[in-house]
Amino acid sequence: MCGIIGIVGLEPVAPRLIDSLKRLEYRGYDSAGVATIEVGRVDRRRASGKLRCLEEVLLAEPLTGQVGIGHTRWATHGAPNLRNAHPQTAGRVTLVHNGIIENFAELKAELIAEGRSFESDTDTEVVAHLIDRGLTHGLTPLNAFRQTLDRLSGAYALAVLIEGENDLVMGARRAMPLVVGHGDGEMFIGSDALAVAPFTNRVSYLEEGDYVAIDHNAARVFDAEGNSVERPVRIVSVSAAMVEKGNYRHFMEKEIHDQPDACQHTLSAYLDPIARRATPPGDFDFNSVDRLQILACGTAFYAGMIGKYVIESLAGLPVDVEVASEFRYRGPALAPRTLAVAISQSGETADTLAALRWCKSKGLKTVAIVNAHESTMAREVDLMWPTHAGQEICVLSTKAFTAQVCALTALAIAAARTRGRIDEVEEQRLVQVLLEAPRLLSEAIASEDVVRSLASMVGRARDVLYLGRGAMFPLAMEGALKLKEVSYIHAEGYAAGEMKHGPIALIDQETPVVVLAPSDSFFDKTMSNLSEVIAREGRVILITDEAGARHAPAEARVILAPACDPLIAPLVFAVPLQLLAYQVGVFKGADVDQPRNLAKSVTVE
């Protein structure tokens, strides 16, 4: 996950940029670079590989400017080589970027038609050209920046230098974090509090859509509409910055908000956004297997269930999903051309590891979808399919779950193309849809205020039911699990069509029923099930998109999710479910980050 630092300082900043980037190495990267400005001239140094390679470049060619930016890059658009390393430059503009610009191809074509040429394969260079174009048209740096931000679709955190502006660094965020550090005669921007912790303990957290201009003495912050705003300054210790919650009350809330970033970085390992191809790590041939056997526990099991829906529907590849704690004890019958796929955040889950070893002992090829890349599971499998959710502090899994679903969805596209179930055009369409997920996850987080207003109703209930069809069924089970874990309220997830086969007996005036109903091919049938609940005076919370909301009965309380392709609906609709569980936990005064009796990694059977 790319790291960003920007400094308006009183001394040469290159060593401090490197110091900060070292603190951001935990985010993962494959190239690095810095740029400084001195006497109006911007100069940059870049290197592929680790920071020590960049330090060698700086030793041979030092930078002496007192204003600068730095970046550790995780490759998304373009290979991890020198020409694609950040900072990227166009005309007077040099910048670094974390995120994905979804409409970069259209913007790039527009700029090329105007006669501009490009030196890299990155989407980032498009942003630099847009700002530079604004400058050539006579706009001030801040106005050119604002005009550019209005053209961008996607997720980003940015830090920008302008040649000729010796006392200015600009920054902006959308769906990706960015903080401002306040020093004495110096100012800083960075990816998180840890980035600026070596220089100051006074930090402001930019909010969604904010952009900022820092000089030696102050930060001018503007919201997405261009209004000047104040963001409070907080005192953050260096040790706290290691696991900083930012503006959030709990790590669970922070990690729900981290999901656009976590999903974007996971997708970068599986998708080529330029060619619009799905290219999973390890170049696995899906024609070499006849079946997938997914093994997982808890939340990872529900991610696997969603994976089953999307892999079977897209790729026509049969998938079995089993709770790992049951699998190896029942004497399962497995065909030799079965691929065993373990899903785990920690890579140390005892039941999943034991089931995986059993499969390996039977001669099956093994794969792990895992967030801890040096874990036991990652070391023992034949192939690792990584997620890049970053460190998850809260015991309850949120961003690890959506990262797992991202990986499984990307794998489904790759399998479908390999097996001839879709052509190149459809692969490109599906990849583009999946690349939109980080932005839509960010938009889904905007439902938080509505969700908060429903927390007391759910929090006073003894039982809560969750209903969904298709991939919304396992997501309903995951939503119920989250509520149980964080609030200790009994909750169950059901396939909506199964309600009349028993669960309908539980419906009464005291039972909230959460219904997942994106406006897809299942919508009409799901709404029929909703009507059955209302007829029995059940209290309905309907999670749907704008088109679905137009058909919502008056009795339903509606939580709006962004409209999206069915392929990524499980990702987008996961967010309101997570927020609902979180807000109910807060309402009940529960220990949200460390619920009773639960552990982050279950390392015993």
C-alpha positions as CSV (number, residue, x, y, z in Angstrom):
1,M,0.0,0.0,0.0
2,C,1.8,3.1,-1.3
3,G,3.3,5.5,1.3
4,I,3.3,9.3,0.9
5,I,5.3,12.0,2.7
6,G,5.5,15.8,1.9
7,I,7.6,18.3,3.8
8,V,7.9,22.1,3.7
9,G,11.0,22.3,5.9
10,L,13.8,24.5,7.1
11,E,16.7,22.2,6.1
12,P,17.4,19.8,3.3
13,V,14.5,17.4,3.4
14,A,15.8,14.3,1.4
15,P,17.1,12.5,4.5
16,R,13.9,13.2,6.4
17,L,11.8,12.0,3.4
18,I,13.8,8.7,3.5
19,D,13.4,8.4,7.2
20,S,9.6,8.8,6.9
21,L,9.4,6.3,4.0
22,K,11.2,3.7,6.0
23,R,8.4,4.0,8.6
24,L,6.0,3.3,5.8
25,E,7.7,0.2,4.5
26,Y,5.2,-2.0,6.3
27,R,2.6,-0.9,3.7
28,G,4.4,-2.8,1.0
29,Y,6.1,-1.4,-2.1
30,D,8.3,-2.2,-5.2
31,S,9.9,1.1,-6.0
32,A,10.5,4.4,-4.3
33,G,11.4,8.0,-5.1
34,V,11.8,11.6,-3.8
35,A,11.7,15.0,-5.3
36,T,12.7,18.4,-3.9
37,I,12.4,22.0,-5.0
38,E,15.3,24.5,-4.7
39,V,15.4,28.0,-6.2
40,G,12.3,27.3,-8.1
41,R,13.6,24.1,-9.7
42,V,12.2,20.6,-9.0
43,D,14.6,17.6,-9.1
44,R,13.8,14.0,-8.4
45,R,15.5,10.7,-7.7
46,R,13.9,7.3,-8.2
47,A,14.8,3.6,-7.9
48,S,13.1,0.3,-8.4
49,G,13.4,-2.1,-5.5
50,K,13.9,-1.3,-1.9
51,L,14.7,2.0,-0.2
52,R,18.4,1.1,0.1
53,C,18.5,1.3,-3.7
54,L,17.1,4.8,-3.6
55,E,19.6,5.7,-0.8
56,E,22.4,4.6,-3.1
57,V,21.1,6.9,-5.9
58,L,20.9,9.8,-3.4
59,L,24.4,9.2,-2.2
60,A,25.7,9.5,-5.8
61,E,23.4,12.4,-6.7
62,P,22.3,14.3,-3.5
63,L,19.2,16.6,-3.3
64,T,19.5,19.7,-1.2
65,G,16.0,21.3,-1.5
66,Q,14.1,22.2,1.7
67,V,10.7,21.4,0.3
68,G,10.0,17.9,-1.1
69,I,7.8,14.8,-1.5
70,G,8.5,11.1,-1.3
71,H,6.8,7.9,-2.2
72,T,6.9,4.1,-1.9
73,R,5.0,2.6,-4.8
74,W,3.0,-0.5,-5.0
75,A,2.6,-1.1,-8.7
76,T,-1.0,-0.7,-10.1
77,H,-0.8,0.9,-13.5
78,G,2.5,-0.1,-15.2
79,A,5.2,-2.5,-14.2
80,P,7.4,-1.9,-11.1
81,N,10.3,-0.3,-12.9
82,L,12.1,3.0,-12.9
83,R,10.0,4.8,-15.5
84,N,6.8,4.1,-13.6
85,A,8.3,4.9,-10.2
86,H,7.0,8.0,-8.4
87,P,7.3,11.0,-8.3
88,Q,5.9,11.5,-11.8
89,T,6.5,14.8,-13.7
90,A,4.7,16.7,-16.4
91,G,5.8,20.3,-17.2
92,R,5.9,22.2,-14.0
93,V,4.2,19.6,-11.9
94,T,5.7,16.7,-9.9
95,L,3.6,14.5,-7.8
96,V,3.1,11.2,-6.0
97,H,-0.1,9.3,-5.8
98,N,-1.7,6.4,-3.9
99,G,-4.8,4.9,-5.5
100,I,-6.4,4.2,-8.9
101,I,-7.7,6.8,-11.3
102,E,-10.5,4.9,-13.0
103,N,-11.0,7.3,-15.9
104,F,-7.3,7.7,-16.7
105,A,-7.6,6.1,-20.1
106,E,-10.2,8.7,-21.3
107,L,-8.2,11.5,-19.8
108,K,-5.0,10.3,-21.3
109,A,-6.6,10.1,-24.8
110,E,-7.8,13.6,-24.4
111,L,-4.4,14.9,-23.4
112,I,-2.6,13.1,-26.2
113,A,-5.1,14.6,-28.7
114,E,-4.0,18.0,-27.4
115,G,-0.4,17.1,-28.2
116,R,0.9,16.0,-24.8
117,S,3.3,13.1,-24.6
118,F,3.7,10.5,-21.8
119,E,6.8,9.0,-20.3
120,S,5.3,6.3,-18.1
121,D,2.5,3.7,-18.1
122,T,1.0,5.1,-14.9
123,D,-2.4,6.7,-14.3
124,T,-0.5,9.1,-12.0
125,E,1.1,10.9,-14.9
126,V,-2.3,11.9,-16.2
127,V,-3.0,13.8,-13.0
128,A,0.3,15.7,-13.4
129,H,-0.5,16.6,-17.0
130,L,-4.0,17.9,-16.0
131,I,-2.6,20.2,-13.3
132,D,0.1,21.4,-15.7
133,R,-2.5,22.1,-18.4
134,G,-4.4,24.3,-15.9
135,L,-1.2,26.2,-15.1
136,T,-0.5,26.8,-18.8
137,H,-4.0,28.3,-19.0
138,G,-3.2,30.8,-16.4
139,L,-4.8,29.2,-13.3
140,T,-3.1,29.5,-9.9
141,P,-1.6,26.3,-8.6
142,L,-4.5,25.8,-6.1
143,N,-7.2,26.4,-8.8
144,A,-5.4,24.1,-11.3
145,F,-5.3,21.5,-8.6
146,R,-9.0,21.9,-7.7
147,Q,-10.0,21.8,-11.4
148,T,-8.0,18.6,-11.9
149,L,-9.6,16.9,-8.8
150,D,-13.0,17.6,-10.3
151,R,-12.0,15.6,-13.4
152,L,-10.8,12.5,-11.5
153,S,-12.9,9.4,-10.9
154,G,-11.5,6.8,-8.5
155,A,-9.6,6.7,-5.3
156,Y,-6.5,8.8,-4.5
157,A,-4.2,10.4,-2.1
158,L,-1.9,13.0,-3.7
159,A,1.1,15.2,-2.8
160,V,2.2,17.8,-5.4
161,L,5.1,20.1,-6.1
162,I,4.9,23.0,-8.5
163,E,8.1,24.3,-10.2
164,G,8.5,28.0,-9.3
165,E,6.6,27.6,-6.0
166,N,9.4,27.4,-3.3
167,D,7.0,27.3,-0.3
168,L,4.2,25.0,-1.3
169,V,3.1,21.4,-1.2
170,M,-0.5,20.5,-2.1
171,G,-2.3,17.4,-1.1
172,A,-5.7,15.8,-1.6
173,R,-7.6,12.6,-0.6
174,R,-10.5,10.6,-1.8
175,A,-11.1,7.1,-0.3
176,M,-7.3,7.0,0.6
177,P,-6.0,8.4,3.9
178,L,-3.9,11.6,4.2
179,V,-2.9,13.6,7.3
180,V,-1.4,17.0,8.0
181,G,1.5,17.4,10.5
182,H,2.0,20.8,12.2
183,G,5.6,21.7,13.1
184,D,7.4,24.9,14.1
185,G,8.0,26.8,10.9
186,E,7.6,23.5,9.1
187,M,4.5,21.6,7.8
188,F,4.0,18.0,6.7
189,I,1.6,15.7,4.9
190,G,1.7,11.9,5.0
191,S,-0.2,8.7,4.5
192,D,-0.8,8.3,8.2
193,A,0.3,9.6,11.6
194,L,3.3,7.3,11.5
195,A,4.7,9.1,8.4
196,V,4.9,12.4,10.2
197,A,5.6,11.1,13.7
198,P,9.4,11.6,13.5
199,F,8.9,15.4,13.0
200,T,5.8,16.4,15.0
201,N,3.1,15.0,17.3
202,R,0.5,17.5,16.2
203,V,-1.7,16.0,13.5
204,S,-4.9,16.9,11.6
205,Y,-6.8,14.2,9.7
206,L,-8.2,15.2,6.3
207,E,-11.7,14.2,5.7
208,E,-13.1,12.6,2.6
209,G,-12.8,14.9,-0.5
210,D,-10.5,17.4,1.3
211,Y,-7.6,19.1,-0.4
212,V,-4.9,21.1,1.3
213,A,-2.0,23.6,0.6
214,I,0.8,23.7,3.1
215,D,3.6,26.3,3.5
216,H,6.1,26.9,6.3
217,N,3.5,28.2,8.7
218,A,0.0,26.8,8.0
219,A,-2.3,24.4,6.3
220,R,-5.1,25.8,4.2
221,V,-7.8,23.0,4.0
222,F,-10.7,22.9,1.6
223,D,-13.6,20.5,1.4
224,A,-14.8,18.8,-1.8
225,E,-16.9,21.8,-2.7
226,G,-13.9,24.2,-2.3
227,N,-15.0,25.7,1.0
228,S,-12.3,26.7,3.4
229,V,-12.6,24.4,6.5
230,E,-10.8,23.7,9.8
231,R,-9.7,20.3,10.8
232,P,-8.9,19.9,14.4
233,V,-5.3,19.3,15.6
234,R,-4.7,16.2,17.7
235,I,-1.7,15.2,19.8
236,V,-0.4,11.8,18.8
237,S,2.6,10.1,20.4
238,V,5.1,8.2,18.3
239,S,4.2,4.9,19.9
240,A,0.4,5.6,19.4
241,A,1.1,6.4,15.8
242,M,2.2,2.8,15.3
243,V,-1.4,1.7,15.8
244,E,-3.2,5.0,15.4
245,K,-7.0,5.1,15.2
246,G,-6.9,8.6,13.7
247,N,-10.3,10.3,14.1
248,Y,-12.0,7.0,14.8
249,R,-13.3,5.9,18.2
250,H,-12.4,2.2,17.6
251,F,-10.1,0.2,15.3
252,M,-13.2,-1.5,13.9
253,E,-14.5,1.8,12.6
254,K,-11.1,2.7,11.2
255,E,-10.7,-0.6,9.5
256,I,-14.2,-0.3,7.9
257,H,-13.0,3.0,6.5
258,D,-9.7,1.5,5.4
259,Q,-11.4,-0.9,3.0
260,P,-11.1,1.2,-0.2
261,D,-7.4,1.2,0.3
262,A,-7.1,-2.4,1.3
263,C,-9.2,-3.5,-1.7
264,Q,-7.3,-1.4,-4.1
265,H,-4.0,-2.8,-3.1
266,T,-5.3,-6.4,-3.2
267,L,-6.7,-5.9,-6.6
268,S,-3.4,-4.5,-7.8
269,A,-1.9,-7.9,-7.3
270,Y,-4.5,-9.5,-9.6
271,L,-5.5,-7.0,-12.2
272,D,-3.7,-5.3,-15.1
273,P,-5.7,-2.0,-15.2
274,I,-4.1,-0.9,-18.5
275,A,-4.8,-4.1,-20.5
276,R,-7.9,-4.8,-18.4
277,R,-6.7,-8.3,-17.7
278,A,-7.0,-10.5,-14.7
279,T,-3.5,-11.9,-14.0
280,P,-3.3,-13.7,-10.6
281,P,0.0,-14.2,-9.0
282,G,1.7,-17.5,-9.9
283,D,0.3,-17.8,-13.4
284,F,-2.0,-20.7,-12.4
285,D,-3.7,-22.7,-15.2
286,F,-7.4,-23.2,-14.2
287,N,-7.7,-25.8,-16.9
288,S,-5.4,-28.1,-14.8
289,V,-8.2,-28.6,-12.2
290,D,-11.7,-29.9,-12.3
291,R,-12.9,-28.6,-8.9
292,L,-11.9,-26.2,-6.1
293,Q,-12.2,-27.2,-2.5
294,I,-12.3,-24.1,-0.3
295,L,-11.4,-24.5,3.4
296,A,-12.0,-21.7,5.9
297,C,-13.4,-20.7,9.3
298,G,-15.7,-17.9,10.4
299,T,-15.7,-14.8,8.3
300,A,-13.3,-16.3,5.8
301,F,-15.8,-19.2,5.3
302,Y,-18.4,-16.7,4.2
303,A,-15.9,-15.0,1.9
304,G,-15.4,-18.5,0.4
305,M,-19.1,-18.9,0.0
306,I,-19.3,-15.7,-2.0
307,G,-16.3,-16.9,-4.0
308,K,-18.3,-20.1,-4.8
309,Y,-21.1,-18.1,-6.3
310,V,-19.0,-15.9,-8.5
311,I,-16.5,-18.6,-9.6
312,E,-19.2,-21.1,-10.6
313,S,-21.4,-18.6,-12.3
314,L,-18.5,-17.0,-14.3
315,A,-16.0,-19.8,-14.8
316,G,-18.3,-22.9,-14.7
317,L,-15.8,-24.4,-12.3
318,P,-17.4,-26.5,-9.5
319,V,-16.5,-25.2,-6.0
320,D,-17.1,-26.9,-2.6
321,V,-16.8,-24.7,0.5
322,E,-16.5,-26.3,3.9
323,V,-15.8,-25.3,7.5
324,A,-12.3,-26.4,8.0
325,S,-13.0,-27.7,11.5
326,E,-15.4,-30.3,10.1
327,F,-13.8,-31.1,6.8
328,R,-10.9,-33.4,7.8
329,Y,-12.9,-35.4,10.3
330,R,-15.7,-36.5,8.0
331,G,-13.6,-38.5,5.6
332,P,-14.2,-36.4,2.5
333,A,-14.0,-37.9,-1.0
334,L,-11.8,-35.8,-3.2
335,A,-10.9,-36.2,-6.9
336,P,-7.2,-36.0,-7.8
337,R,-7.7,-32.9,-10.0
338,T,-9.1,-30.9,-7.1
339,L,-7.3,-27.7,-6.0
340,A,-7.4,-27.1,-2.2
341,V,-7.8,-23.4,-1.4
342,A,-7.4,-22.2,2.2
343,I,-8.6,-18.8,3.2
344,S,-7.2,-17.1,6.3
345,Q,-6.3,-13.6,7.4
346,S,-3.5,-14.7,9.8
347,G,-2.4,-17.8,8.0
348,E,-2.2,-19.5,11.4
349,T,-5.8,-20.7,11.9
350,A,-5.4,-24.1,13.4
351,D,-8.4,-25.8,11.9
352,T,-7.8,-24.5,8.4
353,L,-4.1,-25.4,8.6
354,A,-4.9,-28.9,9.7
355,A,-7.4,-29.4,6.8
356,L,-4.9,-28.0,4.3
357,R,-2.2,-30.4,5.5
358,W,-4.7,-33.3,5.2
359,C,-5.3,-32.3,1.6
360,K,-1.6,-32.0,0.9
361,S,-1.1,-35.5,2.4
362,K,-3.7,-36.8,-0.1
363,G,-1.6,-35.4,-3.0
364,L,-3.7,-32.4,-3.8
365,K,-2.2,-29.1,-5.0
366,T,-2.7,-26.4,-2.4
367,V,-3.2,-22.7,-2.4
368,A,-3.6,-20.1,0.3
369,I,-5.5,-16.8,0.1
370,V,-3.8,-15.1,3.0
371,N,-3.0,-11.7,4.4
372,A,0.1,-12.7,6.4
373,H,2.6,-13.5,3.7
374,E,5.2,-15.1,6.0
375,S,2.7,-17.2,8.0
376,T,2.8,-21.0,8.4
377,M,0.1,-21.4,5.8
378,A,1.8,-19.2,3.3
379,R,5.0,-21.2,3.7
380,E,3.5,-24.6,3.4
381,V,1.2,-24.3,0.3
382,D,2.3,-24.8,-3.3
383,L,1.1,-21.3,-4.3
384,M,0.1,-18.2,-2.4
385,W,-2.7,-15.8,-3.6
386,P,-2.1,-12.8,-1.3
387,T,-4.4,-10.2,0.1
388,H,-3.1,-6.8,1.0
389,A,-5.4,-5.6,3.7
390,G,-2.6,-4.4,5.9
391,Q,-2.6,-4.9,9.7
392,E,-6.0,-5.5,11.1
393,I,-6.1,-4.7,14.9
394,C,-9.8,-5.3,15.7
395,V,-10.6,-8.9,16.5
396,L,-13.6,-8.7,14.1
397,S,-12.6,-9.0,10.5
398,T,-13.8,-6.3,8.1
399,K,-11.2,-5.2,5.6
400,A,-9.6,-8.7,5.5
401,F,-13.0,-10.0,4.5
402,T,-13.5,-7.6,1.6
403,A,-9.9,-8.1,0.5
404,Q,-10.6,-11.9,0.4
405,V,-13.7,-11.3,-1.7
406,C,-11.7,-9.0,-4.0
407,A,-9.1,-11.7,-4.6
408,L,-11.8,-14.4,-5.2
409,T,-13.6,-12.2,-7.7
410,A,-10.4,-11.5,-9.6
411,L,-9.6,-15.2,-9.6
412,A,-13.1,-15.9,-11.0
413,I,-12.5,-13.6,-13.9
414,A,-9.1,-15.1,-14.6
415,A,-10.6,-18.6,-14.4
416,A,-13.5,-17.7,-16.7
417,R,-11.1,-16.3,-19.4
418,T,-8.7,-19.3,-19.1
419,R,-11.6,-21.8,-19.4
420,G,-13.1,-20.0,-22.4
421,R,-16.3,-19.0,-20.6
422,I,-15.8,-15.3,-21.5
423,D,-14.0,-13.5,-24.3
424,E,-11.5,-10.7,-24.1
425,V,-14.1,-8.0,-24.3
426,E,-16.1,-9.4,-21.4
427,E,-12.9,-9.9,-19.4
428,Q,-12.1,-6.2,-19.9
429,R,-15.6,-5.2,-18.9
430,L,-15.5,-7.3,-15.7
431,V,-12.0,-6.0,-14.8
432,Q,-13.2,-2.4,-15.2
433,V,-16.2,-3.2,-12.9
434,L,-13.9,-4.7,-10.3
435,L,-11.5,-1.7,-10.5
436,E,-14.5,0.5,-9.5
437,A,-14.9,-1.3,-6.2
438,P,-12.6,0.9,-4.1
439,R,-14.5,4.0,-5.0
440,L,-17.9,2.4,-4.4
441,L,-16.8,1.1,-1.1
442,S,-15.9,4.6,-0.1
443,E,-19.3,5.8,-1.2
444,A,-21.0,3.0,0.8
445,I,-19.3,4.3,3.9
446,A,-21.5,7.5,3.5
447,S,-24.4,5.5,4.8
448,E,-22.9,5.7,8.3
449,D,-25.2,8.4,9.6
450,V,-28.4,6.6,8.5
451,V,-27.0,3.3,10.0
452,R,-26.3,5.1,13.3
453,S,-29.9,6.2,13.5
454,L,-31.0,2.5,13.4
455,A,-28.6,1.3,16.0
456,S,-31.0,1.7,19.0
457,M,-33.8,-0.2,17.3
458,V,-31.5,-3.2,16.6
459,G,-29.6,-2.8,19.8
460,R,-32.8,-3.4,21.9
461,A,-33.7,-6.6,20.1
462,R,-33.2,-10.1,21.4
463,D,-33.1,-11.7,17.9
464,V,-32.2,-10.3,14.4
465,L,-32.7,-12.0,11.1
466,Y,-30.7,-11.3,7.9
467,L,-32.1,-12.3,4.5
468,G,-30.5,-12.4,1.0
469,R,-30.6,-14.2,-2.3
470,G,-27.7,-15.3,-4.5
471,A,-24.4,-14.0,-3.2
472,M,-26.3,-11.9,-0.8
473,F,-27.2,-15.1,1.2
474,P,-23.6,-15.8,2.4
475,L,-23.3,-12.0,3.0
476,A,-26.4,-12.1,5.1
477,M,-24.7,-14.8,7.2
478,E,-21.6,-12.7,7.5
479,G,-23.7,-9.7,8.6
480,A,-25.4,-11.8,11.3
481,L,-22.0,-13.1,12.5
482,K,-20.7,-9.5,12.8
483,L,-23.7,-8.5,14.9
484,K,-23.3,-11.6,17.2
485,E,-19.6,-11.0,17.7
486,V,-19.8,-7.3,18.5
487,S,-23.1,-6.9,20.3
488,Y,-23.9,-10.4,21.7
489,I,-27.3,-10.3,20.1
490,H,-28.6,-13.5,18.7
491,A,-28.7,-13.2,14.9
492,E,-29.1,-15.6,11.9
493,G,-28.6,-15.2,8.2
494,Y,-30.9,-17.1,5.8
495,A,-31.5,-17.5,2.2
496,A,-34.6,-15.2,1.6
497,G,-36.5,-18.0,-0.2
498,E,-36.1,-20.3,2.8
499,M,-37.8,-18.0,5.2
500,K,-41.2,-19.6,4.7
501,H,-39.7,-23.0,5.4
502,G,-39.3,-22.2,9.1
503,P,-37.7,-18.9,10.0
504,I,-40.9,-17.0,9.3
505,A,-42.2,-18.4,12.6
506,L,-39.7,-16.1,14.4
507,I,-41.2,-12.9,12.9
508,D,-43.0,-10.6,15.3
509,Q,-43.1,-6.9,16.2
510,E,-39.9,-7.2,18.2
511,T,-37.7,-8.8,15.6
512,P,-35.7,-6.6,13.2
513,V,-35.2,-8.2,9.8
514,V,-32.3,-6.9,7.7
515,V,-32.9,-7.5,4.0
516,L,-30.2,-7.3,1.4
517,A,-31.7,-6.4,-2.0
518,P,-29.6,-4.8,-4.7
519,S,-31.7,-4.2,-7.8
520,D,-30.5,-7.3,-9.6
521,S,-32.2,-10.4,-11.1
522,F,-33.2,-11.5,-7.6
523,F,-34.8,-8.2,-6.6
524,D,-38.5,-8.9,-7.2
525,K,-38.4,-12.3,-5.4
526,T,-36.5,-10.7,-2.4
527,M,-39.1,-8.0,-2.2
528,S,-41.8,-10.6,-2.1
529,N,-40.1,-12.2,0.9
530,L,-39.9,-8.7,2.4
531,S,-43.7,-8.3,2.0
532,E,-44.2,-11.5,3.9
533,V,-42.2,-10.1,6.8
534,I,-44.2,-6.8,6.8
535,A,-47.4,-8.7,6.7
536,R,-46.4,-10.3,10.0
537,E,-45.4,-6.9,11.5
538,G,-41.7,-7.5,11.4
539,R,-39.5,-4.5,11.5
540,V,-37.6,-4.3,8.2
541,I,-34.3,-2.7,7.5
542,L,-33.8,-2.7,3.7
543,I,-30.3,-2.3,2.3
544,T,-30.7,-1.5,-1.4
545,D,-29.6,1.0,-4.1
546,E,-31.5,4.0,-5.3
547,A,-33.4,2.0,-7.9
548,G,-34.5,-0.5,-5.3
549,A,-35.4,2.2,-2.8
550,R,-38.1,3.5,-5.2
551,H,-39.9,0.2,-4.6
552,A,-39.4,0.1,-0.9
553,P,-42.7,-0.2,1.2
554,A,-43.4,2.6,3.5
555,E,-42.9,0.4,6.5
556,A,-39.3,-0.4,5.7
557,R,-36.3,1.6,7.0
558,V,-33.9,2.1,4.0
559,I,-30.1,2.1,4.0
560,L,-28.9,3.3,0.6
561,A,-25.9,1.6,-1.0
562,P,-24.3,2.8,-4.2
563,A,-25.7,1.3,-7.4
564,C,-23.2,-1.3,-8.8
565,D,-22.7,-4.2,-11.1
566,P,-23.9,-7.5,-9.5
567,L,-20.3,-8.7,-9.7
568,I,-19.2,-6.4,-6.9
569,A,-22.4,-6.1,-5.0
570,P,-21.1,-8.4,-2.2
571,L,-18.2,-6.0,-1.6
572,V,-20.3,-2.8,-1.7
573,F,-23.2,-4.2,0.4
574,A,-20.8,-5.6,3.0
575,V,-20.0,-2.0,4.3
576,P,-23.5,-1.1,5.6
577,L,-23.7,-4.5,7.3
578,Q,-20.3,-3.9,9.0
579,L,-21.4,-0.3,10.0
580,L,-24.7,-1.6,11.5
581,A,-22.9,-4.2,13.6
582,Y,-20.4,-1.5,14.7
583,Q,-23.0,1.1,15.6
584,V,-25.1,-1.5,17.6
585,G,-22.0,-2.5,19.5
586,V,-21.3,1.1,20.4
587,F,-24.9,1.7,21.4
588,K,-24.7,-1.3,23.7
589,G,-21.4,-0.1,25.2
590,A,-19.6,-3.3,24.1
591,D,-15.9,-3.7,23.8
592,V,-16.0,-3.3,20.1
593,D,-12.4,-4.0,19.3
594,Q,-12.0,-7.0,21.7
595,P,-15.3,-8.7,22.2
596,R,-15.5,-11.3,25.0
597,N,-14.3,-14.8,24.4
598,L,-12.8,-14.0,20.9
599,A,-9.3,-14.0,19.6
600,K,-7.9,-12.5,16.5
601,S,-6.1,-15.6,15.4
602,V,-7.5,-19.0,16.5
603,T,-4.4,-21.1,16.8
604,V,-5.9,-24.0,18.7
605,E,-8.5,-26.5,17.6
